[in-house]
Amino acid sequence: MADISNLKKIQGTKDYYRIRMGNHRLGMIIKKGEVELIRILHRKDIYKYFP
């Protein structure tokens, strides 16, 4: 996980992370080494719908 740039844990959550890609964010859950991509949204919308 340390090799992924722009990966940040979402505050107040246990397994939720995001990756910044320009004006978009990739929302994901990382558990036991497995990554599940949940949402790809504009930065103003990601926190409304994820987590």
ROSE-337265 format. One record per residue: residue in three letters; x, y, z of N, C-alpha, C, O in turn; residue number from 1. Coordinates in nm, 4 decimals. Example, Ala and Ser with C-alpha at 12.3 -4.5 7.8 and 13.67 -1.06 7.14 Angstrom:
2
+-----+----------+----------+----------+----------+----------+----------+----------+----------+----------+----------+----------+----------+-----+
! res !     n.px !     n.py !     n.pz !    ca.px !    ca.py !    ca.pz !     c.px !     c.py !     c.pz !     o.px !     o.py !     o.pz !   n !
+-----+----------+----------+----------+----------+----------+----------+----------+----------+----------+----------+----------+----------+-----+
! ALA !   1.3190 !  -0.5690 !   0.7800 !   1.2300 !  -0.4500 !   0.7800 !   1.3200 !  -0.3300 !   0.7800 !   1.4236 !  -0.3319 !   0.8465 !   1 !
! SER !   1.2850 !  -0.2250 !   0.7080 !   1.3670 !  -0.1060 !   0.7140 !   1.2900 !   0.0030 !   0.7870 !   1.3409 !   0.1138 !   0.8039 !   2 !
+-----+----------+----------+----------+----------+----------+----------+----------+----------+----------+----------+----------+----------+-----+
***
This chain:
51
+-----+----------+----------+----------+----------+----------+----------+----------+----------+----------+----------+----------+----------+-----+
! res !     n.px !     n.py !     n.pz !    ca.px !    ca.py !    ca.pz !     c.px !     c.py !     c.pz !     o.px !     o.py !     o.pz !   n !
+-----+----------+----------+----------+----------+----------+----------+----------+----------+----------+----------+----------+----------+-----+
! MET !   0.0809 !  -0.1187 !   0.0000 !   0.0000 !   0.0000 !   0.0000 !   0.0857 !   0.1258 !   0.0000 !   0.0422 !   0.2302 !  -0.0487 !   1 !
! ALA !   0.2037 !   0.1174 !   0.0526 !   0.2913 !   0.2340 !   0.0590 !   0.3361 !   0.2786 !  -0.0800 !   0.3795 !   0.3925 !  -0.0969 !   2 !
! ASP !   0.3264 !   0.1906 !  -0.1794 !   0.3690 !   0.2230 !  -0.3151 !   0.2657 !   0.3049 !  -0.3923 !   0.2974 !   0.3600 !  -0.4977 !   3 !
! ILE !   0.1442 !   0.3134 !  -0.3420 !   0.0380 !   0.3860 !  -0.4116 !   0.0452 !   0.5331 !  -0.3718 !   0.0250 !   0.5679 !  -0.2554 !   4 !
! SER !   0.0743 !   0.6189 !  -0.4696 !   0.0817 !   0.7619 !  -0.4384 !  -0.0590 !   0.8191 !  -0.4255 !  -0.1528 !   0.7701 !  -0.4883 !   5 !
! ASN !  -0.0726 !   0.9221 !  -0.3447 !  -0.1995 !   0.9915 !  -0.3209 !  -0.3033 !   0.9067 !  -0.2482 !  -0.4198 !   0.9460 !  -0.2429 !   6 !
! LEU !  -0.2659 !   0.7929 !  -0.1924 !  -0.3587 !   0.7105 !  -0.1148 !  -0.3685 !   0.7681 !   0.0257 !  -0.2676 !   0.7846 !   0.0943 !   7 !
! LYS !  -0.4909 !   0.7986 !   0.0679 !  -0.5113 !   0.8523 !   0.2020 !  -0.6305 !   0.7846 !   0.2667 !  -0.7309 !   0.7559 !   0.2016 !   8 !
! LYS !  -0.6175 !   0.7598 !   0.3952 !  -0.7267 !   0.7030 !   0.4732 !  -0.8298 !   0.8123 !   0.4975 !  -0.7936 !   0.9273 !   0.5222 !   9 !
! ILE !  -0.9572 !   0.7776 !   0.4908 !  -1.0633 !   0.8740 !   0.5166 !  -1.0857 !   0.8801 !   0.6677 !  -1.1079 !   0.7774 !   0.7319 !  10 !
! GLN !  -1.0800 !   0.9989 !   0.7228 !  -1.0925 !   1.0173 !   0.8673 !  -1.2253 !   0.9647 !   0.9187 !  -1.3287 !   0.9796 !   0.8536 !  11 !
! GLY !  -1.2214 !   0.9033 !   1.0358 !  -1.3423 !   0.8542 !   1.0999 !  -1.3900 !   0.7204 !   1.0475 !  -1.4980 !   0.6746 !   1.0850 !  12 !
! THR !  -1.3121 !   0.6566 !   0.9617 !  -1.3486 !   0.5258 !   0.9083 !  -1.2376 !   0.4262 !   0.9383 !  -1.1252 !   0.4645 !   0.9709 !  13 !
! LYS !  -1.2704 !   0.2988 !   0.9270 !  -1.1716 !   0.1957 !   0.9572 !  -1.0965 !   0.1497 !   0.8329 !  -0.9737 !   0.1412 !   0.8341 !  14 !
! ASP !  -1.1692 !   0.1202 !   0.7262 !  -1.1087 !   0.0583 !   0.6083 !  -1.1277 !   0.1378 !   0.4794 !  -1.1023 !   0.0850 !   0.3711 !  15 !
! TYR !  -1.1711 !   0.2613 !   0.4880 !  -1.2019 !   0.3401 !   0.3690 !  -1.0855 !   0.4321 !   0.3324 !  -1.0266 !   0.4987 !   0.4175 !  16 !
! TYR !  -1.0545 !   0.4331 !   0.2020 !  -0.9424 !   0.5116 !   0.1515 !  -0.9846 !   0.5835 !   0.0251 !  -1.0873 !   0.5517 !  -0.0347 !  17 !
! ARG !  -0.9035 !   0.6819 !  -0.0155 !  -0.9279 !   0.7514 !  -0.1414 !  -0.7949 !   0.7791 !  -0.2093 !  -0.6907 !   0.7916 !  -0.1451 !  18 !
! ILE !  -0.8022 !   0.7883 !  -0.3416 !  -0.6872 !   0.8265 !  -0.4225 !  -0.7275 !   0.9502 !  -0.5013 !  -0.8335 !   0.9530 !  -0.5639 !  19 !
! ARG !  -0.6435 !   1.0514 !  -0.4980 !  -0.6697 !   1.1757 !  -0.5709 !  -0.6142 !   1.1631 !  -0.7118 !  -0.4982 !   1.1268 !  -0.7312 !  20 !
! MET !  -0.6985 !   1.1934 !  -0.8100 !  -0.6585 !   1.1931 !  -0.9506 !  -0.7136 !   1.3199 !  -1.0144 !  -0.8239 !   1.3194 !  -1.0690 !  21 !
! GLY !  -0.6380 !   1.4272 !  -1.0076 !  -0.6854 !   1.5548 !  -1.0608 !  -0.8057 !   1.6031 !  -0.9826 !  -0.7982 !   1.6181 !  -0.8607 !  22 !
! ASN !  -0.9164 !   1.6277 !  -1.0506 !  -1.0391 !   1.6729 !  -0.9851 !  -1.1301 !   1.5585 !  -0.9444 !  -1.2418 !   1.5819 !  -0.8984 !  23 !
! HIS !  -1.0846 !   1.4356 !  -0.9606 !  -1.1654 !   1.3195 !  -0.9254 !  -1.1020 !   1.2424 !  -0.8111 !  -0.9821 !   1.2532 !  -0.7852 !  24 !
! ARG !  -1.1861 !   1.1635 !  -0.7428 !  -1.1391 !   1.0807 !  -0.6331 !  -1.1886 !   0.9383 !  -0.6544 !  -1.3024 !   0.9164 !  -0.6960 !  25 !
! LEU !  -1.1022 !   0.8423 !  -0.6255 !  -1.1391 !   0.7016 !  -0.6281 !  -1.1607 !   0.6590 !  -0.4845 !  -1.0678 !   0.6653 !  -0.4039 !  26 !
! GLY !  -1.2804 !   0.6159 !  -0.4509 !  -1.3104 !   0.5696 !  -0.3159 !  -1.3008 !   0.4183 !  -0.3124 !  -1.3530 !   0.3502 !  -0.4008 !  27 !
! MET !  -1.2342 !   0.3652 !  -0.2103 !  -1.2148 !   0.2207 !  -0.2031 !  -1.2134 !   0.1725 !  -0.0597 !  -1.1917 !   0.2494 !   0.0339 !  28 !
! ILE !  -1.2373 !   0.0422 !  -0.0447 !  -1.2266 !  -0.0255 !   0.0836 !  -1.1090 !  -0.1208 !   0.0729 !  -1.0971 !  -0.1951 !  -0.0245 !  29 !
! ILE !  -1.0221 !  -0.1189 !   0.1730 !  -0.9076 !  -0.2095 !   0.1753 !  -0.9169 !  -0.2921 !   0.3028 !  -0.9040 !  -0.2391 !   0.4131 !  30 !
! LYS !  -0.9395 !  -0.4233 !   0.2868 !  -0.9486 !  -0.5160 !   0.3999 !  -0.8648 !  -0.6390 !   0.3702 !  -0.8757 !  -0.6983 !   0.2629 !  31 !
! LYS !  -0.7824 !  -0.6765 !   0.4645 !  -0.7024 !  -0.7990 !   0.4551 !  -0.6250 !  -0.8075 !   0.3244 !  -0.6108 !  -0.9156 !   0.2672 !  32 !
! GLY !  -0.5749 !  -0.6940 !   0.2770 !  -0.4957 !  -0.6918 !   0.1550 !  -0.5766 !  -0.6919 !   0.0268 !  -0.5186 !  -0.6879 !  -0.0817 !  33 !
! GLU !  -0.7085 !  -0.6964 !   0.0358 !  -0.7949 !  -0.6921 !  -0.0823 !  -0.8463 !  -0.5496 !  -0.1013 !  -0.8839 !  -0.4826 !  -0.0051 !  34 !
! VAL !  -0.8475 !  -0.5047 !  -0.2255 !  -0.8941 !  -0.3697 !  -0.2582 !  -1.0240 !  -0.3810 !  -0.3361 !  -1.0313 !  -0.4509 !  -0.4372 !  35 !
! GLU !  -1.1270 !  -0.3111 !  -0.2877 !  -1.2559 !  -0.3086 !  -0.3561 !  -1.2855 !  -0.1643 !  -0.3954 !  -1.3056 !  -0.0788 !  -0.3091 !  36 !
! LEU !  -1.2880 !  -0.1376 !  -0.5254 !  -1.3177 !  -0.0039 !  -0.5761 !  -1.4680 !   0.0197 !  -0.5662 !  -1.5472 !  -0.0600 !  -0.6164 !  37 !
! ILE !  -1.5066 !   0.1281 !  -0.5019 !  -1.6476 !   0.1562 !  -0.4780 !  -1.6999 !   0.2701 !  -0.5654 !  -1.8037 !   0.2560 !  -0.6300 !  38 !
! ARG !  -1.6291 !   0.3816 !  -0.5676 !  -1.6771 !   0.4999 !  -0.6400 !  -1.5635 !   0.5737 !  -0.7085 !  -1.4503 !   0.5758 !  -0.6600 !  39 !
! ILE !  -1.5958 !   0.6344 !  -0.8224 !  -1.5091 !   0.7317 !  -0.8882 !  -1.5975 !   0.8531 !  -0.9136 !  -1.6880 !   0.8492 !  -0.9970 !  40 !
! LEU !  -1.5702 !   0.9607 !  -0.8408 !  -1.6548 !   1.0794 !  -0.8483 !  -1.5704 !   1.2065 !  -0.8471 !  -1.4530 !   1.2051 !  -0.8102 !  41 !
! HIS !  -1.6332 !   1.3156 !  -0.8883 !  -1.5696 !   1.4470 !  -0.8805 !  -1.5425 !   1.4785 !  -0.7337 !  -1.6146 !   1.4320 !  -0.6455 !  42 !
! ARG !  -1.4407 !   1.5558 !  -0.7084 !  -1.3981 !   1.5829 !  -0.5710 !  -1.5058 !   1.6486 !  -0.4856 !  -1.5070 !   1.6300 !  -0.3639 !  43 !
! LYS !  -1.5960 !   1.7247 !  -0.5461 !  -1.7016 !   1.7886 !  -0.4670 !  -1.8130 !   1.6904 !  -0.4297 !  -1.8913 !   1.7177 !  -0.3388 !  44 !
! ASP !  -1.8206 !   1.5763 !  -0.4989 !  -1.9275 !   1.4799 !  -0.4749 !  -1.8851 !   1.3557 !  -0.3971 !  -1.9706 !   1.2880 !  -0.3399 !  45 !
! ILE !  -1.7570 !   1.3242 !  -0.3932 !  -1.7129 !   1.1969 !  -0.3359 !  -1.7556 !   1.1803 !  -0.1905 !  -1.7943 !   1.0703 !  -0.1511 !  46 !
! TYR !  -1.7499 !   1.2843 !  -0.1108 !  -1.7798 !   1.2696 !   0.0314 !  -1.9298 !   1.2715 !   0.0602 !  -1.9713 !   1.2431 !   0.1726 !  47 !
! LYS !  -2.0120 !   1.3048 !  -0.0406 !  -2.1574 !   1.2944 !  -0.0260 !  -2.2020 !   1.1488 !  -0.0389 !  -2.2961 !   1.1060 !   0.0279 !  48 !
! TYR !  -2.1334 !   1.0726 !  -0.1258 !  -2.1767 !   0.9374 !  -0.1591 !  -2.0820 !   0.8285 !  -0.1103 !  -2.1111 !   0.7099 !  -0.1260 !  49 !
! PHE !  -1.9704 !   0.8668 !  -0.0521 !  -1.8726 !   0.7692 !  -0.0051 !  -1.8096 !   0.8217 !   0.1214 !  -1.7693 !   0.9380 !   0.1224 !  50 !
! PRO !  -1.7982 !   0.7484 !   0.2240 !  -1.8403 !   0.6124 !   0.2512 !  -1.9823 !   0.6087 !   0.2820 !  -2.0371 !   0.5016 !   0.3080 !  51 !
+-----+----------+----------+----------+----------+----------+----------+----------+----------+----------+----------+----------+----------+-----+
***
